[in-house]
Amino acid sequence: MDLNFNKNEDHNKLLASKLKQELAKVKLGGGKSRIEKHKSKGKLTARERIDYLLDDKAKSIEISAFAGEGMYKEHGGCPSGGVVVKIGYVKGKQCIVVANDATVKAGAWFPITAKKNLRAQEISIENKLPIIYLVDSAGVYLPLQDEIFPDKEHFGRIFRNNAIMSSMGITQISAIMGSCVAGGAYLPIMSDEALIVDKTGSIFLAGSYLVKAAIGESIDNETLGGASTHCEISGVTDYKSKDDKAALDTIKNIIDKIGDYDKAGFNRAASKEPTKDENEIFGILPKARNEQYDMVEIIERLVDDSEFEQYKEGYGKTILTGYARIDGWAVGIVANQRKLVKTTKGEMQFGGVIYNDSADKATRFIANCNQKKIPLVFIQDVTGFMVGSKSEHGGIIKDGAKMVNAVSNSVVPKFTIIIGNSYGAGNYAMCGKAYDPRLIAAWPSAELAVMSGNSAAKVLLQIETASLKKKGEEITPEKEAELFDKIKSRYDEQISPYYAASRIWTDAVINPLDTRTWISMGIEAANHAPIEKKFNLGIIQV
């Protein structure tokens, strides 16, 4: 291997190591002291509950582990959004599990908590995936109630989704393992079946203090809404469990009895490992985001047998399209080629840029995959569409619109992996979050923004210096350099994959070596939901 490969490898392995360290911090939730206090009540933590529920040694993926990261600092933070979400297997059946983390503000709902719960329900709805709620929450975080309570995508949408999911026949099971108060009480009771843990679980619209203040009645929380009350008097809950593990065992038994599901019928063969070493990805992917490399080399280390059958290989070369298998599943891959390419006319095209011909090729390939019922995988390292008079006169806006149209109207499941740049309209055309990928994940090397840090900083610097000059300030070269560094530093923080993950613009930051698992489990989830719509591009200029 050459020196450049070694430098890339060192850099990318450091990024992977940082990811592992950041995940370890997030998994501590509210911190060690709060975990100890939580466990002193005889309760498992949210992560322990999920680990006990999911099948041993089976694969699982965590959704939005970095939700809330770096946010709400004035409120003490909200690690992982105060809720843990995983897709895994219970008695061999794929499910999504949502567990409140009571070590984070007693499991109270921040705005990002609601967004993360809604994302979990969206995954369940799109894939008709059974969902299990492990409830332990103090309800809405009151200091931020105006950002979580009344709007369409706020707290109330959760219960609306409960009703919609029930009508769709999606299995919903809830276990009340701690507090469950006020509006939050509707979530478990709108599920198909509800369990409650004796002595530690409670559910009521108003707790004892509020009851005393509102109507003058004196009553303790256990008598008001404990397990015996709701299993033997009100009939609100269906099962009483002696402890957390007993409740989780009951859920396993319920899931074990569920019948098989109607399948979408995506093609799957026996899984094969890539013949080319996956670990070499770390050396192939450049340290700098503006360096060129051959995306085919990355793809061959992600797909079964390292076999990638390219579609229109000699045309529209800045986008790679072709068929492959990932863990046995047939997929259609749309990826940005990152090396400088030469057209048949002898013209050079920049890697990572979408040109007229590459947009046209991608549109046709997406249509083909929809016709053949093949899931789509988008691998993003894109700087945007080509600009300039030649592209504009050639109709780049029209060709780009056709590609966006095809992505938008695609009926087969889509999965997006951002491995490098994800800038501007390139993010949209390559199936960014706004275009409903079933799952979207980023490698630690990813950058998401309107434009690169350098370009944005230069534009913002011009605006800033012009403003200061109007005020009569002299801008020396030293002052200009200081301003540039300050602006770029701020912008670089915002293009980080962790910044995007904290706001749930992506579902996760993942190690490149976990990419096959994410795509495979995503397609397996999608296979629960037969395709009911036909692919139709609508009205489009040809």
Salt bridges, closest charged atoms under 4 A:
GLU9 OE2 - LYS13 NZ 3.56
GLU22 OE2 - LYS25 NZ 3.53
GLU48 OE2 - LYS39 NZ 2.73
ASP51 OD1 - LYS86 NZ 3.72
GLU62 OE2 - ARG47 NH2 2.83
GLU74 OE2 - HIS75 NE2 3.94
GLU122 OE1 - ARG119 NH1 2.68
ASP136 OD2 - LYS43 NZ 2.99
ASP136 OD2 - ARG49 NH1 3.27
ASP198 OD2 - LYS199 NZ 3.40
GLU232 OE2 - LYS240 NZ 2.90
ASP244 OD2 - ARG49 NE 2.90
ASP260 OD2 - LYS263 NZ 2.97
GLU280 OE1 - ARG301 NH2 2.73
ASP294 OD2 - LYS339 NZ 3.71
GLU297 OE1 - ARG301 NH1 3.03
GLU300 OE1 - LYS276 NZ 2.58
ASP304 OD1 - ARG516 NH1 2.77
ASP305 OD2 - LYS272 NZ 3.77
ASP327 OD2 - ARG268 NH2 2.94
GLU347 OE2 - LYS390 NZ 2.41
ASP360 OD2 - ARG364 NE 3.32
ASP381 OD2 - ARG289 NH2 3.78
ASP381 OD1 - ARG338 NH1 2.81
ASP399 OD1 - LYS402 NZ 3.40
ASP492 OD2 - LYS488 NZ 2.67
ASP507 OD2 - ARG119 NH2 2.75
